[in-house]
Amino acid sequence: MTGFPTSFLATRMVRKILAEERTARVRCVVQEKFWERAQEIVSALPVRDRERVTLLEGDVASMDMGLSGKEHVALAQEVQVIHHCAAATYLGVAREVAQRVNVDGVREVLELAREAKKLERLVHWSSALVSGGRRGYVLEEELQAPEGFRNVVEETRFKGEQLVRAAMQRGLRTTILRPAILVGDSVTGEIDRFEGPYLLVLLMLSSPVDLRVPLPGRGDVPLNLVPIDYVVDAGWAIANDARSVGRTFHLVDPTPQSARRVFELIAQAAGRPLPRGFLPTNLATALLRTPGLERFAHVPRAFLEQLATEVVYDDRGAREVLDPKGIKCPGFESYVDVMVSYVRAQQSAKRQRRPDSFEGEGEDEASDPLQ
């Protein structure tokens, strides 16, 4: 497992593997700076699961994944399945960091996969957003370079998937999974950090109660959101299906709400008036400097552009595997209340930890409000 514990997806996948495979042993490559956090997560597991997890200090983007020669050889001799979850996903990430993690990291994982004599499968966790700014219908098996990428994350993840596909064509047993925009658990609301659609929730909760916030963009295009519990369950089922070797799957909401409807549902759950009107995307940042909303002035333009990109993700292959198993993506309207309640609770807990804080105190609040 790569990406543990910084990737929420990786952390949830570790839990899933331990729950489903009672004899499986999991090796997690962990960066030194996240070692203590990784140990805390493992220590919180039941004893029977804790003993099956081994942490290896390394760095997926370094030579031999930052492992000693002995560790790398031992891993190559015993590993049967690789889940590559490590990725730079923050829209404001520096290009060199995105390149290192999303491209160089893939190269190192592929090197391990080629040396692994017992390897049954590499599961590469990509993203539906590798389609960049493409509009229209995007097939699961397609990886077409768009006319332009909206940010360096999309660009480098596209390049990373290119490397995986090339290795797959040369015979490496691989399954590629492409989730849409990840949100928290549909039952508990749990999420690791607030970004993407959570900026809309924070915007609502921090705005004056009687302020009708206009929608950034027209909002008439689908906004494809998928809760982490569905993605983990679906990804696990697909990755353990013999038919999925050598294929790519979109993990998406087959009937996504429009961006406007998502905005309206968030407003209702937050107890705020429904949005009134809209601002063109190129003017939306002006809204985010309205008195009371200044802290959101740095909302990534790439996210605003997602609200204006009309794209539909084909998921026929995923449904072929998941429908017989009864695994379906819950609709956004079924968990929006849980999502908003979780954000509200986290913000309340944060204010209690920092009694001198007040709403709108700083722009860094929106980028990582859980710190």
C-alpha positions, 0 to 999 in steps of 0.5 A: 500500500502506498499513500498511507497514512496521508491518503484518506483513500489508502487509510480506508483501503487498509481497513477494508483489506484487513476486514475482508481478507482475514489472513492478509498481511499489509505492508505500508510504505510510509514517509518519515515525517508521517511515521508517528501518525501512521503508528497512531492509526495502526495502534488504534486497530484491533489487536488481530489486525494491528499485528498484520500491518507492517510499516516500512519507512520510505518514499514512493518517489525515491529510488527503490521507494526509499527502502533499503536494498534488503527491504526492497528485495524482500518486498519484491519476493513476497508482495502479491497485490499492490494498491498504489494510492499515493498521489498529490491531489491538492490543487495548489501543489507546486509543479515539481512536487506533483511531477515527483509524486504523480509521475516519478512515484508511478515509475518506482511502483512499476519497477517494484511490480516488474520485480515482484515474482508473485505479483497477481495484480497492480491496482492503480488508483487514478482519477476521473479528472485525468480527462482534464477539461474535456467535455462530453462523454468520456469512456472508461478505456479512453486516455485522450490528452485534452486540449488543455489541463486545468491544473498541474494535478490533472496533468501529472496524474494523466502522465502517471496513468500513461506509464501504467497503461504502457506497462499494462500493454506489455503484460503487467497484470493491472487494474486502473480505477478512476474515482470522480470527486471524492467526498466523505463517508456517506454514513458518518461524514468522515473525511480527512480534509476540506477541499473541493465541494467542501469549500461550498459547505464552508462558504455557506456555514461562514456566510451571514445567515440571511445572505443569498450566495450566488452560484459560481458559474451557471451550475447547469452541468453535472458535478460528479461526487462519490463518497469514500465508502462507496469508492472503497467498496466498489474498488475492492470488488472490482480489484478482486474480480478476474474480469477486471485485469487489464481494464479501466473503471470509472467509479462515479455517480451514474446520475449526478446532480447538477452543480446548482442542485448540489449548491441548493442541497448544501444550502438547505442542509446548512439552514441558509437561503437558496442561491440566487442567480449566478456569476460567470466563472471568470467573475466568481472570485469577486464573490469570494471577496464579499464582506464576510466571505473574504477568507475564501478568496483563494478558492482554486480557480480549477475547482470553479472550472469544474463547476463549468465543465460539462462531462459525463463519465461512462461507467458501463464496465464498473456497473457490469461488475458492481450491479450483480453485487448490489454495490451502488453509489448513493445519491448526493441528496441521501448524505448531504445532511451528514456531510454538512453536519460533519463539517459543522461539528469539526468547525465547532470543535476547532473553535473550542480548541482555539477560543480566540478564533472567529469566523473569517479570521484567515485565508488559511482556514479554507485550505485546511480547516482541520489543522 
